[in-house]
């Protein structure tokens, strides 16, 4: 008789782990986005204020 949704051997559900292309792309996007944003802010500020911004 099974109780608690466990199969034979008393093991519960098995989680599948792995890297998919979608996961790798989302991690890369999350890492690169703030860096690109900082470059954009720096470039705009440098164009507006000139060398005084540095």
C-alpha positions in Angstrom: 0.0 0.0 0.0 1.5 3.4 -1.0 1.2 6.4 1.2 2.1 10.0 0.6 2.5 9.6 -3.2 5.8 7.7 -2.8 6.6 4.9 -5.2 8.6 1.8 -4.5 11.7 2.2 -2.3 10.3 5.2 -0.5 11.5 7.7 -3.1 9.4 10.7 -3.9 9.3 12.6 -7.1 12.5 13.0 -9.1 13.4 16.5 -10.3 14.9 16.8 -13.7 17.9 19.2 -13.8 19.8 20.4 -16.8 20.8 23.3 -18.9 18.6 24.2 -21.8 19.4 26.8 -24.5 16.6 28.9 -23.1 18.1 28.8 -19.5 21.6 29.7 -20.7 20.3 32.6 -22.8 18.2 34.0 -19.9 21.2 33.8 -17.5 23.5 35.5 -20.1 20.8 38.2 -20.7 20.4 38.8 -17.0 24.2 39.2 -16.6 24.8 41.4 -19.6 21.8 43.8 -19.2 23.0 45.7 -16.2 26.5 46.1 -17.8 25.0 47.4 -21.0 22.8 49.8 -19.0 25.8 51.2 -17.2 27.6 51.8 -20.5 24.6 53.6 -21.8 24.2 55.8 -18.8 27.9 56.6 -18.9 27.8 57.4 -22.6 24.8 59.7 -22.3 26.3 61.5 -19.3 29.6 61.9 -21.1 27.9 63.4 -24.2 25.9 65.8 -22.1 28.5 66.9 -19.6 31.6 66.3 -21.6 35.0 65.5 -20.0 33.8 67.2 -16.8 31.6 64.1 -16.1 34.8 62.0 -15.7 
